[in-house]
Amino acid sequence: RGRVPHPGATLGGIADEHGLAALPSATNFVTIDCGRDGAFARLILAELLERDIFVRMPGAAPLDRCIRVSCSDDTDLAVFRAALPAALEAAHSKMSPPGACKV
């Protein structure tokens, strides 16, 4: 009989699909490194919240570059998988490239 993957493994795969890194975890959530700074992670968090996806993030640097996503059932994981690409695209569009001047 096939083994059902732990939700954390599924979340790690979703993160990997989008160039993000899931940190090892033995908890009921997965910490996903967003690959930039806290400002970028806060934009991703806000974009996910706009899409009714509840995530958290650590408040102190350097961990504030991460979001925390709770392990859940397949339905919730599918919703997260569907929402993440648009949230990332929106967050990228709101960030200036490194070194760019904001007017």
C-alpha positions as CSV (number, residue, x, y, z in Angstrom):
1,R,0.0,0.0,0.0
2,G,1.3,3.5,-0.9
3,R,2.2,5.9,1.8
4,V,0.4,9.2,2.0
5,P,3.0,12.1,2.2
6,H,3.0,14.2,5.4
7,P,1.5,17.6,4.7
8,G,4.9,19.2,5.6
9,A,6.5,17.3,2.7
10,T,3.7,18.6,0.4
11,L,4.3,22.2,1.6
12,G,8.0,21.7,1.0
13,G,7.3,20.6,-2.5
14,I,5.0,23.5,-3.2
15,A,7.7,25.9,-1.9
16,D,10.3,24.2,-4.1
17,E,8.1,24.5,-7.2
18,H,8.3,28.3,-6.8
19,G,11.9,28.7,-6.0
20,L,11.4,29.0,-2.2
21,A,13.0,26.9,0.5
22,A,11.2,25.0,3.2
23,L,13.2,24.6,6.4
24,P,13.3,21.3,8.1
25,S,10.5,21.0,10.7
26,A,9.2,18.6,13.3
27,T,6.2,20.8,14.0
28,N,2.7,21.2,12.7
29,F,3.8,24.0,10.4
30,V,6.5,24.6,7.7
31,T,8.7,27.6,7.7
32,I,9.3,28.8,4.1
33,D,12.2,31.0,3.4
34,C,11.0,33.6,0.9
35,G,14.6,34.2,-0.4
36,R,14.8,38.0,0.2
37,D,14.2,40.2,3.2
38,G,11.4,40.8,5.7
39,A,9.7,43.4,3.5
40,F,9.3,40.9,0.7
41,A,8.1,38.2,3.1
42,R,5.5,40.7,4.5
43,L,4.3,41.4,0.9
44,I,3.8,37.6,0.3
45,L,2.0,37.3,3.6
46,A,-0.3,40.2,2.7
47,E,-1.0,38.8,-0.7
48,L,-1.8,35.4,0.7
49,L,-4.1,37.0,3.3
50,E,-5.9,38.9,0.5
51,R,-6.6,35.4,-1.0
52,D,-8.0,34.1,2.3
53,I,-4.9,32.1,3.0
54,F,-3.8,32.4,6.7
55,V,-0.1,32.3,7.2
56,R,2.2,33.7,9.9
57,M,5.7,35.0,10.0
58,P,8.4,35.4,12.6
59,G,8.8,39.0,13.7
60,A,12.6,39.2,14.2
61,A,15.3,39.4,11.6
62,P,16.7,37.3,10.0
63,L,13.7,34.9,10.4
64,D,11.3,37.6,9.2
65,R,12.3,36.6,5.7
66,C,10.2,33.5,6.2
67,I,6.5,32.7,6.3
68,R,5.0,29.9,8.4
69,V,2.3,27.7,6.8
70,S,0.4,25.2,9.0
71,C,0.1,21.7,7.8
72,S,-3.5,20.9,6.9
73,D,-5.6,18.6,4.8
74,D,-5.4,18.0,1.0
75,T,-8.1,20.6,0.2
76,D,-6.3,23.4,2.1
77,L,-3.0,22.4,0.6
78,A,-4.5,22.6,-2.9
79,V,-5.9,26.1,-2.1
80,F,-2.4,27.2,-0.9
81,R,-0.8,25.6,-4.1
82,A,-3.2,27.6,-6.3
83,A,-2.8,30.9,-4.4
84,L,1.0,31.0,-4.0
85,P,1.9,31.8,-7.6
86,A,-0.3,34.9,-7.9
87,A,0.8,36.0,-4.4
88,L,4.4,35.7,-5.4
89,E,3.9,37.5,-8.7
90,A,2.0,40.4,-6.9
91,A,4.8,40.6,-4.2
92,H,7.5,40.7,-6.9
93,S,5.7,43.5,-8.8
94,K,5.5,45.6,-5.6
95,M,9.2,45.3,-4.8
96,S,11.8,47.4,-6.5
97,P,14.8,45.5,-7.9
98,P,17.8,45.6,-5.6
99,G,19.6,48.9,-6.1
100,A,16.7,50.7,-7.8
101,C,15.6,54.1,-6.8
102,K,12.1,54.7,-5.7
103,V,10.6,58.0,-6.8
